[in-house]
Amino acid sequence: MEPEVRVLRAAGGFGRARRLLAAASWLPCVVLGLALGSEPLLTMLPGHHCRPDPSLLPPALRALSGSALLDASVPRLGPARARSPCLLLRYSEPTPRAPPNGTRSCTRGWHYALPAAGLLRSPVTEWNLVCEDGWKVPLEQMSHLLGWLLGCVILGMGCDWFGRRVVFLASLVLATGLGAGEALAASFPALLALRLLHGGALAGASLALYVARLELCDPPHRLVFSMGASLFSVVGTLLLPGLALLAQDWRLLQGLSALATGLLLLFWGFPALFPESPCWLLATGQLGQARKILWHFAEASGVDPENSPEEESSLVMELDVLSAGSPRHQHHWVLELWHTRITWRNGLILGFSSLVGGGIRASFLQRLTPPESAFYGPYFLGAGLEVAATVFLLLTVDRWGRRLVLLLSTLVVGLASLLLLSGAQYLPGWTLLSLSVLGLLASRTVSILSSLFGAEIFPTVISRGRGLPQSLEDSDRLRRSPLLRGRLCQDHLPLLPPSYCQAQTRLFQDG
């Protein structure tokens, strides 16, 4: 990646143009946070019980109404004597004083305690996804998560093949259309398929934006701008419940989300706000397009692309260095990482840590939130802890390093879960609360830092991590380009004789 670093430094470094573009990439995170945060609202299970069916009651009880009818029709269960959500009382004798001798399933639908999470109507209430059909709710959640996973894999490869900008715009187009389709879904199977595809489209947009932002920033500023994007995503998450209170219908809510995505496409579709990543263009040999973008960066930063100080090279010279040997546009396959064992092992470790950090979060939330705050408590608590984790990373990662903070956070997650698992019956309440908050904060830190760390260890283009084959290819360019021999020879000292490098360096210095 050193040639890219030199070219970007010659184009003005992390100057005004790149700073503005990196900061502008925060705003789409608000819309993506809105779209991604809708899952808890759509699948929120409101309090419910069977609607009374007077035809099942003895004739003398059919004239009852209100709470008396509910007491005669719906059984109460458990120590709290709560109404059963899925059963009706069954009477075998028509006499008014005959007690019920059993239960049966609901016959006239359900009565829901609304609004649930600000919505008067949701997919759960519209298609009665409760009791016998309650398994459809986790199926929809799994479908959305599966779509996210497939989107990361398929569209992630598309980012390396077709570019960050192309995948971002294509994902926004798909997300807009699929979001509008969800608002018009006529059945639950149609909604299930649309949520699967919508999750994949949102994953592609988020991934392409994340990678493009990371490649715009130089290493000292990657953490700050990545954490800034996380904070803007939390803003979108926090705005969603208020938007649900205004909409009060899940179809209108999805329509508004699709409209916001379409507006995002309208503005960020312009190359001035979202240009193609110059790092990806340089790494894939598309120097003509990269030259235009880098030229704009240099002029916006007040740097002359053709002239430079004596101790540095100009942008024109650096691009000439890269263009020697007529590089061609190259595509690469993710399996090429097999040749770089350190990279794919680190990727597996970070992927596993992210899986653990995300999977264990539900258990911490379950211990932390009381049953009566089934939506707002976990929702706002998770958003608040994400902000706290982001601030913690901003204060510690650049000072202590990615690896140390990740190891400490993983250790805290393990210790907190172990103590909660083994001492839940013996520890006082304030200790359990503190451990749950600490574990939730650490798990969120692990997830965020694993993504940042993983994006930094993987190469811009997959084959660039092959090391020796790529260096041999560059050394072949040295032999074919006399201008480059002395300039790049020192980068390949392990491959070329020292006497050869010294001779070519003297030739280059002599002109």
Steps between C-alpha positions, in 0.01 A plus 500: 500500500803731509457627141146614584628680809758692294245597237247622754770696682597665171131588442493713814477235766194506722418849385185706478330303223549161662395633842176642361418180313570286807280726715224500235496120515360529854161631386389184312556310826194674648276357226664158522452507878130571445465208260701255708327589827150419374526128573414524875197718422363271231536185711397650836255257668231704678302375796202300374224258593223318317187690405205362696261278305153516662381202294733275704352614834193361673183686398474676834851654458469621144353834603811597696719784381823674587728350764231253610494350150878481497505323840246246376681440171876539551685299767762649729836328531800505734559670834437842345158384378557651156251425224600216274617627161393194300217317678125530565302327773288203398166413663346154470168569675251777408412580861610850609687384810683214333876563522717476189662161459771580249641740244510534125677716243376841390210507254444872430851636487686706759478829680832687504627760746578784261696702414800268508831684452300797375316302229126437490551240231798274435560176307437312826154650548407508130565130440455378861854366540434372851428167674499227231652741248747654744787307339470726196642799692843343567487367144469856372783613728722217378410585140612860550826391665563244227448770239751719683754216503453419131519870413831536683645199316362558150502879484827504695660310214326740263681788671832343401386416148292799392599773744369660814289764326323258264404265782387787724271648235366162389428407863315828555286439191416151622433619855264772377301263281490219755401739781210627292409139419488416871254784555273343236548133596168314477596190700750380755696278254545804274623705796737219596663496156520879484660524846762247392593703193472832682745386766752410230461837327551690826807290575650586161440873546642501854805296403584702190466827691713370787783381275496814285522719810785294640695534177444874485661549841866465579586263789510765779143615417330167428383446856353848543302497177383140547376575850333818373306287252394270786364798694297617200359150463387516863325829422293322237422222744381750761281685249314186397264465803391862456435436132295194596290710738424738214427228244315254732485249214781271397425540128528877521817464707659278236390739228666792679818295541500418128444869420800596715713241319387639166594853604837365605543354154397832343775697676779245553465373146709793378871423464587825679356367828595136456786444255652163437768401748838606354671225699285236329561658158876503556505145633306365203704685240234754392743789498304717256201535733725526804692787339185714467397450863849549640549810286186648657624410848833669435348822365243519783781461754711775343765264360646531153462154338793559264754661732607409852772575755837341442459248784168375363376377166220662304170330426589473132826323578337256743229411249765450232676262737184294541408508132836357389455158351145574374304360797168342411173493688512188716231309690579275792326225693462490877651149514833657408526593867592135559851593386532749790447290810547786744226705334236230483580376850461850635177529304364183655595616850338839452191344346466264794544782753235706320266199504550452873457871570174518306357166609549547874342846498147359517569319827634817662196696384265234633650531847514877488150600391180423693209331320279811503751691285500243226579746220610846610730380776723268291477728196621822661738318731669333203530834318642671808757230560604517134574869551695418817698229319582742216625764742705238685665392176577859406678551831695176515570338163749752362676511837513126581463341156232291330625166623524583869155664518346208312659245732395691812142538375478131413634412844239721668221339295615153604537586868165680518312215334676241718416686822139547396470136405653362819397756761154617393341338808754631750603848387300808609283684252729801456791267416296319234393835356859627487626180338225512238577863409873429489455188287266679261743790462797267444311285247408808300863614511613161369257517208595853393874451538497161322349666193757781500792266567385256231466776240855616572672162480345395170664632182332744263493232233509141617802382299721775636543294816674223313828671578770321303309453171402868498859607578632284218251661266622845603863398456414402145378855445838622628680310227272642232504863617842667539341803668365285782806289571674731742177639639335178609797271530533548874145368550617168354839455663412146615442408135784680322877499562621800707762590240231519231285728717791730581593531134144578391465756779817681385372501141171650610668771710731589209195557280 
